[in-house]
Amino acid sequence: MVLFLSLAAAVAFRSGTARADDAAPSVDCSKASTVVEHAICNKKNLAGADRGIAALYAKALGVLSPADADALRAQQSDWLKLRDQCGRFPGNPKAPTDIDDCLDDRMTDRLTVLELTFESKKLIPPGPSFDCRRAATPVEHEICRKAYLAAYDRRIAELYPQALGVLDAEDADQLRTDQRLWLKMRDDCNYQVPGNPHATSDVEGCLGGILADRVTELQKAIADKKFSRPCHPQSC
C-alpha cells in the first residue's frame, strides 16, 4: 500500500521537484508582508510546497479546456483566500505552530487536487462523489472534511466506470467483485467499528493510502485493458 505522504514527500512526488526542502517558494520573500508569506519563506517544507503548487497549477492550466481553465483560476483564487486564513490567530501564543500546521494541511490538499486535475485533464470539482449532507460514518465525514480525500473519491468514481467500459466481460465481473471488497477495506478505516481487525485511530492516514492506491489500480486497468485483482486484506 502507498503510505500517506508527508508534505515534503508529496511535493517531490507530485510536482517533480527533486526535494521539497531544496525548493524556493514562488513568493518573493524579499517582499513578504503577511504572516502566511513569512511562514512559507521561513519553512523549507512550506516553501517547497508553495513552489510545487505553483508548478502544478501552471501545468494544469496548460491541459484544461478554456472553460475549465477559467474555473480553475477561480478555484485557485478561492483556495489562496482559504490558505491565507491560516494567518488569523490573533493573541494565540501557539500561533506559529498553528500557522505551520494549518498551511501544511491546506497545501497538501491543494497539491493532490492539482495533481489529479493535471492527470485527468479536467477540473476536479470540490467535494466527493457522494452528498456530504448524508454522510453517516467517520470514513464518510473524513472524506468530506479533507479536500484531497474528496478529490481522490471523485476521481475513483470517474475511473471505475471507465475501467468497466474497456475490460472484457470476465475482467469487468472481477473488477465489480473487487470494488465491493475494496469498499469494505476503505470502510475498515472506521476505527469505531468494534472488533474490526483492520481498525486504526488514524482514519485520514488510512484513507489517504487506500484512496491513492485505488486511483493507481484503476488507471492501470484502463491503460492495460486488463484487470488483475490486487492483494487486498479481504481477498488474500
C-alpha positions in Angstrom: 0.0 0.0 0.0 1.2 3.5 -0.7 1.5 5.2 2.6 0.1 8.7 3.2 2.7 11.1 2.0 4.2 13.8 4.2 4.1 17.3 2.7 7.8 17.1 1.7 7.4 13.8 0.0 4.2 14.9 -1.7 5.9 17.9 -3.2 8.8 15.8 -4.6 6.4 13.1 -5.9 3.7 15.4 -7.3 5.5 18.4 -8.6 8.6 16.8 -10.0 10.9 18.8 -7.7 14.0 16.9 -6.5 13.3 17.6 -2.9 10.7 19.8 -1.1 13.3 21.2 1.3 15.6 22.3 -1.5 12.8 24.3 -3.3 12.5 28.0 -3.1 8.9 29.4 -2.7 7.1 31.0 -5.6 6.5 34.1 -3.5 9.2 36.9 -3.4 10.4 36.6 0.1 12.1 40.0 -0.1 8.6 41.4 -0.3 6.8 39.1 2.1 4.3 41.1 4.0 1.9 38.7 5.7 2.2 36.2 8.4 1.5 33.4 5.9 4.1 34.6 3.4 6.7 34.9 6.2 5.8 31.3 7.3 6.2 30.0 3.8 9.6 31.8 3.4 10.8 30.6 6.8 10.0 26.9 6.5 11.7 24.8 3.8 8.8 22.3 3.6 6.3 25.0 3.1 8.5 26.8 0.6 8.8 23.6 -1.4 5.0 23.0 -1.3 4.4 26.6 -2.5 6.7 26.0 -5.4 5.1 22.7 -6.2 1.6 24.2 -6.1 2.7 27.0 -8.5 4.2 24.4 -10.9 1.2 22.1 -10.8 -1.2 25.0 -11.2 0.6 26.1 -14.4 0.7 22.6 -15.8 -3.0 22.0 -15.1 -3.9 25.3 -16.8 -2.0 24.1 -19.9 -4.0 20.9 -20.3 -7.5 22.1 -19.5 -10.2 23.4 -21.8 -10.7 27.2 -21.8 -13.8 26.8 -19.6 -12.1 24.5 -17.1 -9.0 26.8 -17.1 -11.2 29.7 -16.1 -12.9 27.7 -13.4 -9.5 26.5 -12.1 -8.4 30.2 -11.9 -11.4 31.0 -9.8 -10.9 27.8 -7.7 -7.2 28.8 -7.1 -8.2 32.3 -6.0 -10.7 30.8 -3.5 -8.0 28.4 -2.3 -5.5 31.2 -1.8 -8.0 33.0 0.4 -8.5 29.8 2.4 -4.7 29.4 2.7 -4.3 32.9 4.0 -6.9 32.3 6.7 -4.1 30.2 8.4 -2.6 33.6 9.5 -5.6 34.6 11.5 -4.6 33.5 15.0 -4.6 36.8 17.0 -3.5 36.6 20.6 -2.8 32.8 20.3 0.6 32.0 22.0 0.9 29.0 19.8 0.2 30.9 16.6 3.4 30.0 14.7 2.9 26.2 15.2 -0.8 26.6 14.4 0.0 28.5 11.2 2.6 26.0 10.1 0.2 23.0 10.7 -2.6 24.8 9.0 -0.5 25.6 6.0 0.9 22.1 5.8 -2.7 20.7 5.8 -4.1 23.0 3.2 -1.1 22.9 0.9 -1.1 19.1 0.9 -4.8 19.3 0.0 -4.1 21.6 -2.9 -1.1 19.6 -4.2 -3.3 16.5 -4.6 -6.3 18.3 -6.2 -3.9 20.0 -8.8 -2.2 16.7 -9.4 -5.4 14.9 -10.1 -6.6 17.9 -12.3 -3.5 17.7 -14.4 -3.6 13.9 -14.7 -7.3 13.8 -15.7 -7.0 16.9 -17.9 -10.3 18.3 -16.5 -11.3 20.3 -13.5 -11.8 18.3 -10.3 -14.9 19.8 -8.7 -14.9 20.4 -4.9 -16.3 17.7 -2.7 -16.6 13.9 -3.1 -18.8 11.9 -5.4 -21.5 11.5 -2.7 -23.7 14.0 -0.8 -21.9 15.1 2.3 -25.2 16.2 3.9 -25.9 12.5 4.1 -22.5 11.4 5.4 -23.1 8.9 8.2 -19.8 7.3 9.1 -16.4 8.6 10.3 -15.0 7.5 7.0 -17.5 9.5 5.0 -17.1 12.5 7.3 -13.3 12.4 6.9 -13.6 12.3 3.1 -16.0 15.2 3.2 -13.7 17.1 5.6 -10.5 16.8 3.6 -10.3 18.3 0.1 -7.6 15.8 -1.1 -9.6 12.8 0.1 -12.7 14.1 -1.6 -10.7 14.6 -4.8 -9.5 11.0 -4.7 -13.0 9.8 -4.1 -14.4 11.8 -7.0 -11.6 10.5 -9.3 -12.3 6.9 -8.3 -15.9 7.4 -9.2 -14.9 8.6 -12.6 -12.3 5.9 -13.3 -14.3 2.9 -12.1 -17.0 3.1 -15.0 -14.2 3.9 -17.5 -12.4 0.8 -16.4 -15.5 -1.3 -16.7 -16.0 0.1 -20.2 -12.7 -1.1 -21.6 -12.5 -4.5 -19.9 -13.8 -7.8 -21.3 -16.8 -9.4 -19.6 -14.7 -11.6 -17.3 -12.3 -8.9 -16.1 -15.3 -6.5 -15.7 -17.0 -9.0 -13.4 -13.8 -9.4 -11.5 -13.5 -5.7 -11.1 -17.1 -5.4 -9.8 -16.3 -8.0 -7.2 -13.0 -6.3 -6.3 -14.7 -2.9 -6.0 -17.1 -4.4 -3.3 -14.1 -5.8 -1.5 -12.2 -2.5 -1.8 -15.2 -0.5 -0.4 -15.2 -2.8 2.6 -11.5 -2.2 3.1 -11.9 1.5 2.7 -14.7 1.4 5.4 -12.4 -0.6 7.6 -10.6 2.7 8.2 -13.6 3.4 10.5 -11.8 2.8 13.9 -15.2 2.9 15.7 -16.3 -0.5 14.4 -15.9 -3.0 17.3 -13.7 -6.0 16.5 -12.5 -4.5 13.2 -9.2 -6.3 12.5 -8.0 -3.5 10.3 -9.1 -0.7 12.5 -6.9 2.3 13.0 -7.2 5.5 15.0 -5.6 7.4 12.0 -8.7 7.5 9.7 -7.1 10.1 7.5 -3.8 8.3 7.1 -5.6 5.0 6.4 -7.9 6.6 3.8 -5.0 8.6 2.1 -3.2 5.4 1.2 -6.2 3.4 0.3 -7.7 6.0 -2.0 -4.4 6.9 -3.7 -3.8 3.2 -4.3 -7.2 2.7 -5.9 -6.7 5.6 -8.3 -3.5 3.9 -9.5 -5.1 0.4 -9.7 -8.0 1.8 -11.9 -5.6 3.8 -14.1 -3.6 0.7 -14.7 -6.7 -1.4 -15.6 -7.7 1.3 -18.1 -4.2 1.5 -19.6 -3.7 -2.2 -19.9 -7.4 -3.0 -20.7 -6.9 -5.9 -18.2 -7.6 -6.3 -14.5 -5.7 -8.4 -12.0 -7.1 -8.3 -8.5 -4.7 -6.7 -6.1 -4.0 -8.5 -2.8 -6.5 -6.7 -0.5 -6.7 -8.0 3.0 -10.2 -9.3 2.4 -9.1 -11.3 -0.7 -5.6 -12.5 0.2 
